[in-house]
Amino acid sequence: MVNLWNLFLLFLKVNLLTTSGPASVGLLYEEAVGKLMDEAQFVEAVGFSSVLPGSDALQLAMFVGYSAGGVPGALVALLGSILPPTVIMLLVVSLLKFISGEVWVGNFVRGLAPAVAVLMVLVALKVFRGETGQPIGLVSILIGIGSLAALLLKVPAPLVLLVAGIAGIIFLR
């Protein structure tokens, strides 16, 4: 069983150093794969946490925590994931109360959007290519294109992930 304090610190670190659920996947990948679980388990965890309703980041934390330390590990990972955003949001709300009328605040938020989009694309490419950096197969590309098309047509993301997973079972043997 993994040291629960170290597990708490891991999720505290991941949630302090990243800005969102999808962005945290890349850092969690670096921290968890090879230490707490293998790459196949991590990809499975990301898939399950994306399909289930609710916060992807919290579900991923509980999955990894449970894999590393059972129910206590899941609870510790959840606490480490919830604590930073809760404290930070309390501080931000307090600050925004004082600066809410400033124009630069809206411009700052609009400037963040492209950076977050790039982070998400880089994480997606890393997960898509796998640990070995192997070339992407034609079937994987077709599943990716089909998923993108479905998402652009406003198909719910959990349904797209479910269909992509079934396509993987059928075509990626």
N, C-alpha and C positions, 0 to 999 in steps of 0.2 A: 504494500500500500504506500502511496506517495505521501510525503510530508504535507499535511493540510495547510500549514502556514505558508510553505513555498507555493502551493497551488493558489492560495488567496493572493499572494504577492504577484504571481504571474498574471492573474486576471485583473488585478489592480493596475499593473503596469500596462497591459494591453489596452485597458479602457482609459487610462490617462494619456497614452501616447497616440491614440487614434481618434478620429472625429466622428465616425459613424459605424454602424454594424458591418456594412460591406467592406469598409476600409480596414476594420479590425481583423478581418479574415486573413489578410496577408501576414500581419504580424503574429497572429495566433498560429498560423501555419509554421512560421519560422521557429516559434517557441515550443510548439507541441509535437510536431512530426519528428519522430526519431527519439523523443524523450518520454512522451506520455502515450503515444500511439503511432501506428505506421500511417503511411500516406493513404492507403485504401480506406482505413477507418476514418481518417479526417475527411476525405471526399464524401464518404457515406454520411458523416455527421453534418457536413454542409448541406448535402442533399436533403436529409431528413428535416433539418432546421428550416430550410427554405420552403418545404412542402407544407409543414404544419402551420396552423394559424398562430399568430402572435409574433413577438419579437424574435427575429432570426438570431441576433447576437446573444440574447439570453438563453435561447434554446441550445445554441451551439456551445455556450459556456457550460450549461448543465450536462450536455452530452459528453463533452471532453472531461469535465469534472467527475462524472459518474464512471467513465472509462478508467480514470486514473485512481479514484478513491471511493467508489461506490456512492451510496446516498450521502454520507458526510462530504465527500468530494464535490458532489453536485451542488450541495447547499453552500459550501465554501466558495466555489466558483461563481455561483449566482450572487452571493454577497459581494465578492470582489468586482463583479460586473456592474452591480447596481449602485454601489457606494460612490464611485467617482462622478458619474453623470448627475446623481442626485445632489451632491454637494456643489458641483459646478453650476448646475441649473439654479440653485438657490442664490449663489453669488451673482450669476449673470442677470437674473431677474431683478435683484437688488440694484445692480449697476444700471440696467436698462431703464429702471424707474427714473433715474436721474438724467439720462441722456436720450430719452426716447424721441425728442423733437429734433435731433441733429440729423442733417441730410447725409453726412458721411457714413452713418450706421447702415442705411439701406445700400449704399454703394459698396461697402465692405462685404455685406452678405452676397450681393450679386457677383462680386469678384471671387468669392469662394467656390461658386458653382462649377466653373471649368476645372479647378484643381481637384475637386472631389470626383468629377466625372473621369478625369485621367487616372486617379488612384483606383477607381473601380475597374477601369479597363485593364490596367496593369495586373491587378489581382486576378481578374478573369483569365487573362492570357497565361498567367502562372499556373492556375488550376487546370486550365484547358490543356496545356502542354504536358503537365505532369512533372515529376521530380527529375526525370532523366533528360528533359528538353527534347524529347523525340519529335520527329515530324508529325504533324496532325494528319490523320487519315481522312479519306474522302467521306466516309460515313459520318465521322465526327463533324466535319465541315457542314455537311447537309443537315445534320441535327441542329447545329448552331444557326444556320441560315433559316431553317424552319422555325426555330424558337424565336429568333429576332422578328421574323415576319408576323408570327402569332402575337408577340408582345406589342408590335406596332399597330396591329389590328385590335388592340385592347382586350385580348384574351387574358383572363386572370392568370397571374404568374404561377400560383400553385398548380393550376391545370396544365400549363405549359411544361413545368418541371415534371409532373407526373407522366405526361405523354413522352417527354424526352427520355425519362428513365425507362419506360416500357420499350421505346425504340432502341435504347442501348441494350436491353435484355435480348431483343430479337436480332438486331443487326451487328452487335459488337461482341461476338463470341470468340 
